[in-house]
Amino acid sequence: MKRKTLVKIHVIATIVAMLTISTFFALSLAAELRGDPDLIKTVKRGILYALPLLIIAMPTLAITGNQLARNSKNPKVIEKKLRMKFVMINGIVLISLVVFLYYQSHFKVINTTFLIAQIAEFIFGLGNLTLIGLSARTGLMLSDKLRSEKNT
């Protein structure tokens, strides 16, 4: 595959991942702040049903990133690769939390256990948004679309 095509796919996967995670976060936060159990259930169902979008975007992001990086020794590229390992670990935790929160809200009760899991989901979700955002920023610097701190 041509580099230009890989870059386009990588950028699209990054945007889809960030928008999806942001949407999940915002909807969950709004439902929790409202405190309406029916709204919480609806949001958790929507997130579970939309999860395949993220399950496709994240590996696409990683695969295209690895293909673009190849065997680069650039410290910025090495940083991005390290961040992606943490993003993937967080992603596995987040998938588990999505399924648990859906199950808990629909077949059990929304209680302290649910709230603790919800807080964990917020923390891991923000962590992934931060890591992906930092990697996107580094990618823009590497492609000279954004000046690094040294050049400003």
MARMAR-972805 format. One record per residue: residue number from 0; x, y, z of N, C-alpha, C, O in turn. Coordinates in steps of 0.001 Angstrom, whole numbers. Example, Ala and Ser with C-alpha at 12.3 -4.5 7.8 and 13.67 -1.06 7.14 Angstrom:
> 0 13190 -5690 7800 12300 -4500 7800 13200 -3300 7800 14236 -3319 8465
> 1 12850 -2250 7080 13670 -1060 7140 12900 30 7870 13409 1138 8039
***
This chain:
> 0 833 -1174 0 0 0 0 882 1243 0 1910 1286 676
> 1 476 2240 -756 1261 3466 -839 1224 4217 493 244 4161 1235
> 2 2324 4919 770 2442 5677 2021 1315 6705 2176 767 6885 3263
> 3 986 7368 1077 -61 8391 1117 -1407 7783 1546 -2150 8383 2323
> 4 -1699 6607 1037 -2932 5903 1396 -2898 5497 2863 -3890 5649 3575
> 5 -1753 4977 3317 -1601 4593 4732 -1823 5796 5653 -2484 5682 6685
> 6 -1271 6932 5276 -1427 8145 6085 -2902 8525 6172 -3393 8857 7251
> 7 -3612 8480 5044 -5036 8822 5047 -5828 7886 5952 -6660 8334 6742
> 8 -5570 6595 5836 -6271 5614 6672 -5934 5851 8142 -6812 5782 9002
> 9 -4674 6128 8425 -4227 6378 9799 -4928 7604 10391 -5385 7576 11534
> 10 -5009 8661 9616 -5661 9893 10079 -7149 9648 10316 -7695 10077 11332
> 11 -7800 8967 9389 -9233 8676 9547 -9468 7816 10783 -10386 8090 11556
> 12 -8652 6778 10984 -8796 5914 12157 -8581 6708 13447 -9271 6473 14440
> 13 -7635 7639 13439 -7387 8481 14610 -8603 9343 14913 -9030 9435 16064
> 14 -9159 9969 13896 -10324 10831 14081 -11524 10025 14576 -12221 10446 15499
> 15 -11761 8874 13965 -12885 8022 14380 -12708 7587 15830 -13658 7635 16611
> 16 -11504 7164 16196 -11253 6721 17573 -11475 7855 18567 -12144 7668 19584
> 17 -10923 9025 18282 -11058 10148 19216 -12509 10618 19326 -12982 10910 20424
> 18 -13211 10691 18208 -14615 11113 18251 -15487 10089 18983 -16386 10457 19739
> 19 -15216 8813 18752 -16000 7760 19397 -15774 7771 20902 -16730 7735 21676
> 20 -14522 7819 21315 -14217 7841 22755 -14800 9099 23395 -15378 9031 24480
> 21 -14654 10234 22739 -15196 11493 23269 -16711 11429 23412 -17268 11888 24409
> 22 -17371 10862 22417 -18827 10732 22458 -19256 9800 23584 -20182 10117 24332
> 23 -18591 8654 23711 -18905 7733 24808 -18758 8447 26146 -19615 8335 27023
> 24 -17656 9183 26287 -17375 9887 27542 -18459 10926 27830 -19006 10963 28932
> 25 -18767 11762 26850 -19740 12840 27047 -21131 12296 27361 -21807 12803 28256
> 26 -21560 11274 26633 -22880 10690 26886 -22955 10050 28265 -23948 10207 28975
> 27 -21903 9330 28641 -21889 8695 29972 -21902 9743 31077 -22622 9605 32066
> 28 -21110 10779 30905 -21051 11841 31912 -22405 12536 32044 -22875 12775 33156
> 29 -23029 12860 30916 -24338 13516 30943 -25383 12632 31636 -26184 13117 32436
> 30 -25366 11332 31320 -26331 10412 31934 -26096 10297 33443 -27045 10289 34227
> 31 -24842 10211 33834 -24519 10103 35267 -24911 11376 36010 -25456 11306 37112
> 32 -24643 12522 35426 -24994 13786 36079 -26512 13948 36192 -27014 14502 37169
> 33 -27221 13467 35201 -28684 13530 35242 -29232 12559 36284 -30238 12844 36933
> 34 -28575 11419 36443 -28986 10453 37460 -30236 9658 37134 -30814 9024 38017
> 35 -30658 9682 35892 -31858 8958 35472 -31473 7540 35054 -30769 7364 34059
> 36 -31923 6523 35799 -31546 5136 35472 -31912 4719 34043 -31171 3971 33406
> 37 -33052 5201 33543 -33444 4842 32169 -32492 5462 31145 -32145 4829 30148
> 38 -32079 6692 31398 -31113 7341 30498 -29766 6624 30567 -29121 6418 29539
> 39 -29346 6250 31754 -28080 5508 31914 -28144 4201 31129 -27193 3848 30432
> 40 -29257 3484 31240 -29420 2224 30498 -29349 2466 28983 -28692 1724 28253
> 41 -30035 3512 28534 -30044 3818 27103 -28640 4145 26603 -28229 3680 25540
> 42 -27913 4943 27369 -26541 5309 26985 -25655 4063 26961 -24882 3872 26022
> 43 -25761 3226 27971 -24914 2019 28025 -25234 1075 26872 -24335 432 26330
> 44 -26502 986 26494 -26875 157 25340 -26283 748 24064 -25713 21 23250
> 45 -26414 2057 23885 -25865 2720 22700 -24359 2543 22587 -23833 2299 21501
> 46 -23673 2668 23709 -22214 2492 23708 -21855 1057 23333 -20945 827 22537
> 47 -22569 98 23907 -22287 -1305 23582 -22503 -1569 22098 -21702 -2258 21466
> 48 -23586 -1023 21536 -23888 -1248 20121 -22894 -530 19208 -22629 -994 18098
> 49 -22341 599 19665 -21377 1355 18852 -19939 875 19045 -19042 1285 18308
> 50 -19722 18 20021 -18376 -461 20334 -17641 -1073 19133 -16432 -871 19015
> 51 -18307 -1808 18242 -17575 -2354 17084 -16855 -1288 16255 -15808 -1562 15669
> 52 -17406 -83 16203 -16743 1003 15492 -15352 1257 16076 -14377 1415 15341
> 53 -15276 1292 17389 -14000 1507 18067 -13093 276 17944 -11874 400 17828
> 54 -13700 -895 17970 -12931 -2138 17850 -12290 -2247 16459 -11271 -2918 16298
> 55 -12878 -1597 15470 -12282 -1555 14130 -11260 -415 14035 -10176 -594 13480
> 56 -11610 748 14576 -10733 1922 14450 -9399 1745 15165 -8356 2108 14622
> 57 -9417 1193 16369 -8183 1115 17159 -7121 204 16529 -5973 629 16401
> 58 -7457 -1022 16134 -6424 -1829 15472 -5983 -1227 14135 -4816 -1343 13761
> 59 -6904 -588 13417 -6540 75 12167 -5515 1161 12440 -4537 1309 11707
> 60 -5750 1918 13501 -4819 2965 13929 -3445 2364 14236 -2420 2883 13796
> 61 -3436 1283 14982 -2171 643 15363 -1448 32 14156 -239 203 13998
> 62 -2184 -667 13323 -1569 -1346 12172 -980 -329 11194 158 -474 10746
> 63 -1762 699 10869 -1248 1701 9929 -86 2481 10555 875 2826 9867
> 64 -177 2753 11845 927 3435 12536 2203 2631 12491 3278 3175 12238
> 65 2092 1327 12735 3271 452 12683 3841 368 11272 5058 338 11092
> 66 2967 330 10273 3455 287 8888 4139 1590 8508 5144 1583 7798
> 67 3599 2701 8976 4231 3994 8684 5560 4135 9414 6508 4709 8876
> 68 5634 3617 10632 6846 3749 11453 7953 2811 10988 9136 3144 11049
> 69 7548 1644 10526 8505 599 10129 9594 430 11169 9294 164 12332
> 70 10838 575 10784 11964 390 11711 12610 1721 12092 13812 1790 12347
> 71 11806 2760 12128 12334 4091 12422 13016 4131 13791 12546 3529 14757
> 72 14117 4845 13845 14839 5049 15105 14579 6456 15659 15165 6851 16668
> 73 13703 7200 14997 13353 8542 15437 12726 8454 16834 11775 7697 17028
> 74 13236 9208 17805 12706 9151 19170 11206 9461 19254 10503 8894 20091
> 75 10721 10349 18399 9288 10682 18394 8453 9487 17939 7373 9238 18474
> 76 8951 8762 16963 8245 7577 16471 8252 6493 17547 7245 5820 17765
> 77 9372 6332 18204 9476 5348 19286 8504 5701 20414 7872 4812 20987
> 78 8380 6993 20737 7409 7459 21745 5986 7086 21345 5208 6588 22159
> 79 5657 7335 20075 4308 7020 19588 4023 5524 19710 2931 5126 20115
> 80 5003 4705 19362 4811 3256 19444 4603 2808 20887 3785 1927 21153
> 81 5328 3401 21804 5170 3077 23221 3786 3503 23712 3116 2753 24423
> 82 3365 4697 23332 2034 5180 23732 950 4228 23239 -6 3940 23959
> 83 1102 3742 22009 83 2855 21444 -55 1561 22231 -1142 988 22299
> 84 1035 1099 22823 940 -102 23667 28 165 24856 -786 -683 25221
> 85 164 1347 25462 -694 1713 26587 -2135 1936 26129 -3077 1597 26846
> 86 -2303 2505 24939 -3647 2711 24397 -4347 1369 24218 -5527 1235 24540
> 87 -3629 384 23708 -4231 -929 23489 -4582 -1621 24818 -5635 -2248 24934
> 88 -3714 -1507 25797 -4022 -2084 27118 -5256 -1399 27698 -6176 -2062 28176
> 89 -5268 -71 27652 -6438 677 28128 -7687 261 27365 -8764 128 27945
> 90 -7537 59 26069 -8670 -333 25240 -9278 -1652 25668 -10500 -1801 25688
> 91 -8441 -2598 26006 -8942 -3897 26469 -9708 -3722 27779 -10772 -4313 27966
> 92 -9166 -2909 28682 -9857 -2615 29946 -11190 -1930 29652 -12212 -2274 30245
> 93 -11176 -961 28738 -12398 -222 28417 -13481 -1120 27811 -14658 -976 28141
> 94 -13098 -2030 26941 -14072 -2959 26365 -14720 -3786 27471 -15934 -3988 27472
> 95 -13914 -4257 28403 -14443 -5030 29529 -15401 -4191 30361 -16452 -4673 30785
> 96 -15035 -2930 30595 -15895 -2042 31383 -17207 -1740 30657 -18261 -1675 31289
> 97 -17152 -1557 29351 -18370 -1302 28578 -19347 -2464 28739 -20532 -2259 29005
> 98 -18847 -3669 28577 -19704 -4857 28696 -20234 -4980 30126 -21421 -5234 30327
> 99 -19364 -4803 31113 -19777 -4893 32517 -20840 -3845 32840 -21861 -4172 33446
> 100 -20616 -2588 32444 -21566 -1520 32762 -22916 -1737 32075 -23965 -1449 32652
> 101 -22884 -2239 30855 -24141 -2578 30173 -24874 -3659 30966 -26051 -3511 31292
> 102 -24171 -4740 31270 -24781 -5852 32003 -25313 -5380 33358 -26446 -5687 33729
> 103 -24500 -4644 34078 -24877 -4166 35411 -26121 -3271 35331 -27025 -3398 36156
> 104 -26171 -2376 34353 -27299 -1440 34254 -28589 -2115 33770 -29685 -1666 34102
> 105 -28460 -3180 32996 -29648 -3824 32448 -30143 -5034 33238 -31345 -5301 33270
> 106 -29239 -5760 33867 -29635 -7012 34514 -29378 -7037 36019 -29802 -7965 36709
> 107 -28703 -6048 36513 -28450 -5939 37955 -28992 -4596 38407 -30055 -4167 37959
> 108 -28269 -3937 39288 -28692 -2612 39750 -27570 -1607 39543 -26390 -1953 39468
> 109 -27984 -355 39453 -27005 721 39372 -26691 1096 40815 -27465 1777 41487
> 110 -25533 633 41266 -25160 791 42673 -23710 1270 42778 -23142 1784 41814
> 111 -23129 1094 43949 -21753 1526 44176 -20782 812 43243 -19846 1431 42737
> 112 -20989 -464 43012 -20122 -1224 42099 -20181 -623 40702 -19155 -452 40044
> 113 -21388 -305 40259 -21562 331 38951 -20824 1666 38920 -20116 1969 37961
> 114 -20993 2458 39971 -20370 3782 40024 -18839 3685 39989 -18185 4470 39303
> 115 -18278 2740 40717 -16820 2557 40713 -16339 2163 39314 -15328 2674 38831
> 116 -17070 1253 38671 -16714 839 37308 -16864 2020 36346 -16063 2174 35424
> 117 -17887 2852 36557 -18096 4014 35699 -16951 5016 35851 -16471 5576 34865
> 118 -16521 5234 37082 -15389 6133 37323 -14125 5589 36656 -13355 6342 36059
> 119 -13922 4280 36764 -12765 3656 36103 -12852 3858 34588 -11844 4132 33937
> 120 -14048 3722 34036 -14219 3926 32597 -13886 5370 32207 -13260 5605 31174
> 121 -14300 6328 33026 -13951 7728 32768 -12440 7928 32785 -11887 8599 31914
> 122 -11781 7348 33769 -10329 7513 33908 -9593 6886 32721 -8726 7520 32119
> 123 -9938 5644 32388 -9272 4973 31262 -9613 5652 29929 -8762 5746 29044
> 124 -10855 6125 29788 -11245 6824 28565 -10479 8123 28384 -9993 8417 27292
> 125 -10371 8906 29465 -9581 10143 29395 -8112 9839 29136 -7436 10566 28408
> 126 -7627 8764 29735 -6241 8350 29493 -6010 8055 28027 -5012 8487 27450
> 127 -6932 7318 27421 -6771 6994 25999 -6897 8225 25117 -6144 8383 24156
> 128 -7849 9103 25441 -7962 10343 24663 -6667 11148 24733 -6203 11684 23726
> 129 -6097 11225 25915 -4850 11967 26094 -3715 11333 25298 -2989 12026 24585
> 130 -3565 10022 25418 -2485 9327 24708 -2640 9423 23191 -1667 9656 22473
> 131 -3872 9241 22712 -4103 9339 21267 -3878 10774 20806 -3306 10999 19739
> 132 -4321 11744 21597 -4105 13152 21255 -2635 13509 21187 -2201 14211 20274
> 133 -1862 13023 22159 -417 13267 22141 230 12632 20917 1111 13221 20292
> 134 -211 11438 20585 346 10767 19401 -46 11488 18118 754 11580 17187
> 135 -1268 11998 18064 -1696 12757 16881 -853 14027 16751 -429 14391 15655
> 136 -620 14686 17866 212 15896 17859 1633 15574 17376 2198 16303 16561
> 137 2195 14486 17885 3529 14067 17457 3531 13739 15969 4467 14093 15253
> 138 2477 13061 15502 2372 12740 14075 2336 13984 13216 2946 14026 12148
> 139 1617 15008 13684 1580 16271 12937 2959 16924 12916 3364 17497 11904
> 140 3675 16838 14028 5038 17385 14072 5957 16632 13113 6753 17235 12394
> 141 5832 15311 13114 6676 14504 12231 6398 14803 10759 7297 14719 9922
> 142 5167 15147 10455 4821 15433 9056 4975 16910 8712 4597 17342 7622
> 143 5530 17684 9644 5745 19126 9470 4442 19909 9297 4450 21015 8755
> 144 3334 19347 9751 2055 20073 9719 1889 20905 10994 997 21750 11076
> 145 2741 20667 11974 2718 21388 13239 4155 21604 13659 4974 20687 13598
> 146 4456 22799 14077 5825 23089 14505 6054 22498 15886 5174 22546 16746
> 147 7232 21946 16090 7599 21483 17421 7987 22671 18276 8221 23763 17758
> 148 8056 22468 19579 8418 23542 20509 9758 24157 20162 9953 25356 20356
> 149 10676 23370 19657 12030 23851 19321 12002 24858 18173 12836 25762 18108
> 150 11031 24692 17267 10993 25543 16077 10196 26824 16274 10187 27675 15384
> 151 9531 26989 17405 8713 28186 17595 9457 29287 18272 8898 30360 18501
***
